[in-house]
Structures are given as C-alpha cells and as structure tokens.
Amino acid sequence: MSDPQAAAPLRLLARRAVKSWGEELWLNSTRPEHPAGISRKRTLAQLLRRRPQLLGSWARRLFGRDLPVFAKYIRTDFPPIAHIGFSTLVRPQEFYSWICREQDLLAALRRGLRLPDERAFHGFERVYEAWAAHRALAGWEAAPVRDRAFAKSLRRYSRLDREELGRLAEDLRRSHQRIARVLNEVDLRREAGNLLMIEAGVIHALFGLSLQFHPIDPTQEALQEFILAGGGRAVKKLRLARCGLSPAAAPKSEVWMPLPDGKKLRLAEVQQSSDCTYSVADFFTPFVWQKGARFRKGHPALGLTDAALRRHMEGIDFSVTTVSGIRCRPQALDPGRGAKRCRLWKLLDRPALWPFFTVRRLDLAEGGRWIVPPARAFQHLVVLSGKARLESGGRSWRLSPSAPAFVPAGLTQDCALSCPEPASLLLVGIPDPRGN
C-alpha cells in the first residue's frame, strides 16, 4: 500500500533544544539529536529512510540518501555580535601558540579554584561570565579597576590571593584580546535581512559562545564541477571525494540570517546536516561542573591538548575573510505564475561558489498567494514571521515559525502558499542550474 504522505507536502513538528545560554529550535532535521516529526510518533528521518525518493533523484545524486540540509532558529541571552573569520593574515603556528597560551592560563585558573559543590561552581561561573562579557564588549581593553574588582569577587572561589588572581585576570584579558583582534567582529543587527555565508573551516563565534569551526569540505570542488558540468569525469571525482569522508569529520557549511529581537540575538541558520564542531577557545564559559570543575572541551584538567590543537590547525581556513565577501543581499525575482500580493527574493543561489544549498525569501502581504514551483529535489518552507497556509491536492496545512513544511520532489499537484495576514518565509532547496 502506498504511503498517503509520500505524494503530499508534510507539515513538520520542530524540536526545541534548551541551552544554558538560550535555546535552539531545530525545524526540519533528520539528525538523531533533535529529529523533526511528521506526527507525534513518526519522524521525517524514519519516512526518508523508507522513501528516499522523496528527496528527488537530483538531490540523491549530489548528496546521497540522507537529507543534506536543514534549518534551525537560535536565540541567545547575549548581545547580537559575532566573530566570523580572520580579518588579517595569521600564520597557523602563531595562532596555535596563542591558543596554547590560552589553555595554559585557564588550566592555572582551574587549579586555583576552591569549589566544594555545584552551587559554588555556579557562583564562580556567574562572576567569570559577567567579567568576560563586560570586557568583550569593551574590546578586551585594559581596565585595571575592573580586573581588581573581578579578582576580589573571585577570592571566595579560589585558593589564590588577590594579587595572583589580578595577574591571572590581566593575562587572560591580554590573551583574549590578542585572539579577538585578528577576527572580524560583526554587529548582526546591521545585517538584518541579509545572509552571512560561513563556509566549513571558517572560524566563528556568537557572542557568549565558544570560538569554533567545522571541518573543511573535501567534496566541495567535486560538487561544484558536478552541478555545473556533469559528465562521467565529474561523477567519478565526486565519488572519490566522498570516499574520504567519515561521520566523525563530516563537513558543515552554514548561513546565518539575523532577525531583529531588541538587544538579544535571534537568527535563522541553514546548514548542512552535519553537527561536527570543534572548539578552539571559550572566552565566557570554559568550565563545566561534573563532580568538580572541568574543562568543557578536551582533557578534564588540561583542556585541549597539544595533539588536539595541532589537528585543529589543519582544519581551520586561515585565509582572510571579508564581511562583504560573505554577505548575501536580497535580489528581487519574478514570483512566477499565479502570484498575488507577494515578493520573492534570491538570497543565495551560487553553485559555482556555494554548491550546498539555495535560499530564497518570500514575503506575502495580507491576502497574498504564491505557487510553489515544481522541482526535481525536495524543498524546505520555513516561516520567519506570521503564519501561512500551504495548500495542495485539496488539503491544507497551517505553517508557523515552529511548524515548517517539507515539500517532496516531483509533486504532480499544484502546491500554493497563502496567508490571511502578512508573513515571511525562507525557501531552502538544492542548487540546480537547469532551474527545474
């Protein structure tokens, strides 16, 4: 018996992940951590394992049988500021020495802590995080009075005296500043409406979170050639590139769309379906409580070891990143047949540069309507604001920011979006030079 859902769009149930710094809402993921549901008992991952043809033959040729891209919302309690890529040329060995120094200073701080229980740890954590957030907003510039006050507040949680803590605070400040000064600092409020491309290998961090990167993608060049040229040579090249991939080092390129939310951060993130992430520094919360204070990453007492750091240096893209070079501004598109009271924008569709996925934005005015064009690959419909109605084959589904839709490849029936009130959506797909 055929699955009735196989020939129709799917309204998904998003999964919420609560974090100490805010939360993430995973909208259409097939990953085991937070898989999107198609009902309370079934997931999108289960359906696609049974019916991979819903991805479309084109998506499977490019990326295999797994869903290659998903979207999520991120909300933090921190200011909407981020570091993205190097602003100046840095030698890997030099950067390695800075990170080693950072780990040594944090290890010295940890050795000097006196934390009898988890309650004391959280007291220390609040003091440290408040100091780090204040100093980061000031560019880690010298502030002896502030550092002395910080050292005084730490005395109750440390075996070190005030002078030792003061010197350690100054050394940490200098270390953080040296690293931060070679990175691009981006005020995400000024990027509202744009997409920021963060390719695998590019180092980045949201304010308050760790400085991280994702492994460089060994398949990127082969993907670009296959999408743009095709042919037997490109197929062989892509197959060989995939042979070198392992789940433990799966690449992850992503884009951020900042969404206005006052003084706090909210953004939509579209990413490859890997969650492989490496952290190289944490200015704000380097420790976690696990029967004692331990490093959040790496060895419990020492943090990231020399061997781990040397491996990390091989996966980081040390080229200079310009913010203008990773910024995608909206470009108006023809909304197509049957469109009414709507505007369609291209944000990202550059397979020669970015072969992983495409992103468009649809703005629907009150009473607006847009026909979803058929495609030879699946499509994600993600609501940014407002609510919309998806109609196909005499059925309809209400979509919202927590209820996105998955449109299978090759629908034979018309599929349309409409709304009784203004709404904005992201349309996520797969690069296709044929345009169908």
C-alpha positions in Angstrom: 0.0 0.0 0.0 1.4 3.4 -0.9 2.0 5.9 1.8 -0.5 8.8 1.5 2.0 11.2 2.8 4.5 10.3 0.1 2.8 12.3 -2.6 1.9 15.4 -0.5 3.7 18.2 1.4 4.5 17.5 5.1 3.8 19.8 8.0 6.6 19.2 10.4 6.9 19.3 14.2 10.0 21.2 15.2 12.2 20.1 18.2 13.3 22.5 20.9 16.7 22.2 22.5 17.1 24.3 25.7 20.7 25.5 26.3 22.3 27.3 29.3 22.7 30.3 27.0 19.3 30.3 25.3 17.7 27.8 23.0 17.7 26.3 19.5 14.6 25.2 17.6 15.5 22.5 15.1 12.9 22.9 12.3 13.4 20.1 9.8 16.3 18.0 10.9 16.8 14.2 10.4 19.7 14.1 12.9 19.2 11.9 15.9 19.7 14.7 18.4 16.5 16.6 17.5 14.7 14.9 14.6 11.7 16.8 13.2 8.4 14.9 13.5 5.7 14.3 10.8 3.4 13.2 13.7 3.9 12.6 17.4 5.1 9.0 16.7 6.9 9.3 13.4 9.9 11.4 12.3 10.9 12.8 9.0 14.1 10.7 9.2 12.0 7.5 9.5 10.0 8.4 6.5 13.0 9.3 4.3 14.8 6.1 5.3 11.9 4.2 3.9 11.2 6.5 1.0 14.4 8.3 -0.1 12.8 9.1 -3.4 11.0 11.9 -1.7 14.4 13.8 -1.7 14.4 13.5 -5.5 16.9 11.8 -7.8 18.9 15.0 -8.3 19.4 15.5 -4.5 20.4 11.8 -4.1 22.9 12.1 -7.0 24.5 15.2 -5.3 24.4 14.2 -1.7 23.3 10.5 -1.3 20.3 9.1 0.5 20.4 11.5 3.6 18.7 14.8 3.9 21.6 17.2 3.1 20.4 20.4 4.7 18.1 21.6 7.5 17.3 24.9 9.3 17.0 26.0 12.9 16.4 29.1 15.0 19.0 30.2 17.5 18.2 32.5 20.4 20.7 33.6 23.0 20.7 35.9 26.0 23.7 37.7 24.7 24.2 40.8 22.5 23.8 40.3 18.7 27.6 40.3 18.0 29.7 37.6 16.3 33.2 36.9 15.2 33.4 35.5 11.7 36.7 34.6 10.0 40.2 36.2 10.2 40.4 39.9 9.4 44.1 39.8 8.8 46.7 37.2 7.8 47.7 34.9 10.6 50.2 32.1 10.4 48.8 28.7 11.7 51.9 28.2 14.0 51.4 31.7 15.5 47.7 31.1 16.2 48.5 27.7 17.6 50.9 29.3 20.2 48.2 31.8 21.2 45.6 29.0 21.8 48.2 27.0 23.8 48.8 30.1 26.0 45.1 30.5 26.4 44.7 26.8 27.6 47.7 27.2 30.0 46.1 30.3 31.6 42.7 28.6 32.0 44.4 25.5 33.5 46.1 27.7 36.0 42.8 29.3 36.9 41.1 25.9 37.3 43.9 24.6 39.6 43.5 27.6 41.9 39.7 27.1 42.2 38.1 26.1 45.6 34.6 24.9 44.7 33.2 22.4 47.3 30.0 21.9 45.4 27.9 22.7 42.3 26.3 25.7 43.9 29.8 27.3 44.5 30.7 26.5 40.9 27.6 28.3 39.5 28.6 31.3 41.7 32.1 31.3 40.2 30.6 30.9 36.7 28.3 33.9 37.1 31.3 36.1 38.3 33.6 34.9 35.5 30.9 35.2 32.7 29.9 38.7 33.8 33.6 39.8 33.7 34.2 38.3 30.3 31.0 39.7 28.8 31.9 43.2 30.1 35.4 43.0 28.9 34.4 41.6 25.5 32.0 44.5 24.8 34.9 46.8 25.6 37.2 45.1 23.1 39.2 43.5 25.9 40.9 46.8 26.5 42.8 47.3 29.8 40.7 48.2 32.8 42.7 47.7 36.0 39.9 48.8 38.2 37.5 46.3 36.7 40.1 43.5 36.8 40.8 44.2 40.5 37.1 44.1 41.3 36.9 40.8 39.4 39.9 39.4 41.4 38.2 40.4 44.6 34.9 38.7 43.6 36.8 35.5 42.7 38.6 35.3 46.1 35.7 33.4 47.7 36.0 30.7 45.0 39.8 30.4 44.8 42.9 29.4 46.8 44.9 32.1 45.1 45.4 35.5 46.7 44.1 38.7 45.2 47.4 39.7 43.6 47.8 36.3 41.9 44.2 36.5 40.7 44.7 40.0 39.5 47.8 39.0 37.4 45.9 36.0 36.0 42.9 38.2 35.0 45.2 40.6 33.2 47.0 37.7 31.4 43.6 36.2 30.4 42.4 39.6 29.1 45.6 40.0 27.0 45.2 36.5 25.6 41.6 37.0 24.7 42.3 40.4 23.1 45.2 39.0 21.0 42.9 36.4 19.5 39.9 38.6 19.1 41.9 41.3 17.3 42.6 39.1 14.3 39.0 38.2 13.8 36.1 40.1 12.1 33.6 41.5 14.6 30.2 41.7 13.1 27.2 43.6 14.6 24.4 41.3 13.5 21.8 44.0 13.9 23.2 45.7 10.9 22.9 42.5 8.8 19.2 42.1 9.3 17.7 40.8 6.1 21.0 39.6 4.7 22.5 36.1 4.8 26.1 35.6 6.0 27.9 32.6 4.5 30.1 30.7 6.9 31.9 28.0 4.9 33.3 24.9 6.6 36.8 25.7 8.0 36.0 29.4 8.7 36.4 30.2 12.4 33.4 31.9 14.1 31.6 32.5 17.4 28.4 34.1 18.5 28.9 36.4 21.5 28.9 34.4 24.7 29.7 31.1 23.0 33.0 29.3 22.1 35.2 30.1 19.1 34.7 27.2 16.8 34.9 25.8 13.2 33.7 22.9 11.2 35.9 20.6 9.2 36.8 21.7 5.6 34.7 20.1 2.9 36.8 17.7 0.7 33.9 17.3 -1.7 33.2 21.0 -2.4 35.2 21.2 -5.7 33.8 18.0 -7.0 30.2 19.1 -6.1 30.7 22.4 -8.0 32.0 20.6 -11.0 29.2 18.0 -11.0 26.5 20.7 -10.6 27.8 23.0 -13.3 29.2 20.5 -15.8 28.1 16.9 -15.0 29.5 14.1 -17.1 31.3 10.9 -16.2 34.5 12.6 -15.0 32.6 14.7 -12.5 30.7 11.7 -11.2 33.9 9.8 -10.6 35.6 12.8 -9.0 32.6 13.2 -6.6 32.5 9.5 -5.7 36.2 9.5 -4.9 35.9 12.7 -2.8 33.1 11.1 -0.8 35.2 8.0 0.0 37.5 10.2 2.2 34.6 11.4 4.3 34.0 10.0 7.8 31.0 10.7 10.1 33.4 12.0 12.7 34.7 14.7 10.4 31.6 15.5 8.3 31.7 19.0 6.8 29.2 21.7 7.7 28.8 24.9 5.9 26.1 27.2 7.1 24.4 30.6 6.6 23.0 33.0 9.2 20.1 35.3 8.8 19.9 37.7 11.8 16.4 38.5 12.9 15.7 41.7 14.9 14.9 41.0 18.6 15.8 44.0 20.6 19.2 43.8 22.4 19.3 40.0 22.3 20.2 37.7 19.4 17.8 35.7 17.3 18.8 34.2 14.0 17.8 31.6 11.4 20.5 29.2 10.5 20.5 27.0 7.4 23.2 24.3 7.4 24.5 21.1 6.0 23.2 18.2 8.0 26.4 17.6 10.0 26.8 18.7 13.5 30.6 18.1 13.7 32.0 21.1 15.5 35.4 21.8 17.0 36.0 24.5 19.7 39.4 26.2 20.0 38.7 28.8 22.7 36.0 29.8 25.1 36.2 33.3 26.5 33.0 33.0 28.5 32.2 29.6 29.9 35.4 27.4 29.6 34.4 25.1 32.5 31.5 22.8 33.3 30.6 21.0 36.6 31.0 17.2 36.5 31.8 16.1 40.1 34.1 19.1 40.1 35.1 21.9 37.7 36.5 20.5 34.5 37.2 21.9 31.0 34.1 22.0 28.8 36.2 20.7 25.9 39.2 18.3 25.8 41.0 16.9 28.8 39.1 17.5 32.1 42.1 19.1 33.8 44.1 20.5 30.9 41.6 21.3 28.2 42.7 20.9 24.6 46.0 19.0 24.3 48.8 19.9 22.0 47.9 17.0 19.7 44.3 18.0 19.5 45.2 21.6 18.8 47.6 20.6 16.1 44.9 18.6 14.4 42.5 21.6 14.7 45.0 23.8 12.9 44.8 21.5 9.9 41.0 22.0 9.7 40.9 25.8 10.0 40.8 28.1 7.0 43.5 30.7 7.7 42.7 32.9 4.7 41.4 36.4 5.2 37.6 36.7 5.3 35.9 39.9 4.3 32.4 40.5 5.6 31.4 42.0 2.2 32.5 38.8 0.6 30.3 36.5 2.8 27.3 38.8 2.7 24.3 37.9 0.5 21.9 40.8 0.0 18.3 40.1 -1.3 17.8 40.4 -5.0 14.2 40.7 -6.4 13.0 37.8 -8.5 9.9 37.3 -10.6 7.4 35.5 -8.3 6.1 33.5 -11.3 2.6 32.4 -12.5 -0.4 32.9 -10.3 1.5 35.1 -7.8 -0.6 37.7 -5.9 0.4 40.3 -3.4 3.9 38.8 -2.8 7.5 39.5 -3.4 10.2 36.9 -4.0 13.9 37.5 -3.2 17.1 35.5 -4.1 19.4 35.3 -1.1 21.8 32.5 -2.1 21.9 30.6 -5.4 25.6 30.5 -6.4 26.6 26.9 -7.2 29.9 27.9 -8.6 30.8 29.3 -5.1 28.3 27.6 -2.8 27.2 24.1 -4.0 25.5 23.0 -0.8 22.0 24.6 -0.9 20.0 27.6 -2.1 18.0 30.1 0.0 15.2 32.5 -1.2 12.8 34.6 0.9 9.1 35.0 0.2 7.2 38.0 1.6 3.4 37.6 1.5 1.1 40.6 2.1 -2.4 40.1 3.6 -4.4 38.0 1.1 -1.2 37.1 -0.8 -0.7 33.9 -2.7 2.3 32.1 -4.3 2.5 28.9 -6.3 5.4 26.7 -5.2 7.2 25.8 -8.4 7.8 22.0 -9.0 11.4 21.0 -8.6 13.5 17.8 -9.1 14.6 18.0 -5.5 12.9 18.5 -2.1 12.2 22.0 -0.7 12.0 23.3 2.9 9.5 26.0 3.7 10.5 27.9 6.9 8.3 30.6 8.4 10.2 33.6 9.6 7.3 35.7 10.8 3.5 35.5 10.7 1.5 32.4 9.7 0.9 30.9 6.3 -1.4 28.2 4.7 0.0 25.6 2.4 -2.5 24.0 0.0 -2.1 21.0 -2.3 -4.4 18.4 -3.7 -7.5 19.7 -1.8 -5.7 19.6 1.6 -4.2 22.4 3.6 -1.7 22.9 6.4 -1.1 25.8 8.7 2.5 26.8 8.9 4.2 28.9 11.6 7.8 29.6 12.9 7.6 26.3 14.9 5.7 24.4 12.1 7.7 24.4 8.8 6.9 22.3 5.8 8.8 19.7 3.7 7.8 19.6 0.0 8.8 16.3 -1.7 10.4 16.3 -5.1 8.3 15.8 -8.2 4.8 16.8 -6.9 2.2 16.3 -9.6 -0.4 18.5 -8.0 -0.2 22.3 -7.6 1.1 23.5 -4.3 0.4 27.1 -3.1 1.2 29.3 -0.1 -1.4 31.9 1.0 -1.9 33.9 4.2 -4.7 35.9 5.8 -2.1 38.2 7.4 1.5 39.3 6.4 4.1 36.5 6.5 7.7 36.0 5.5 9.2 32.6 4.7 12.6 31.1 3.8 12.6 28.7 0.9 15.5 26.3 1.1 16.5 24.0 -1.8 19.3 22.4 -3.7 21.4 24.1 -6.5 20.0 23.2 -9.9 21.4 25.1 -12.9 18.5 23.7 -15.1 16.1 25.7 -12.9 13.6 22.8 -12.7 
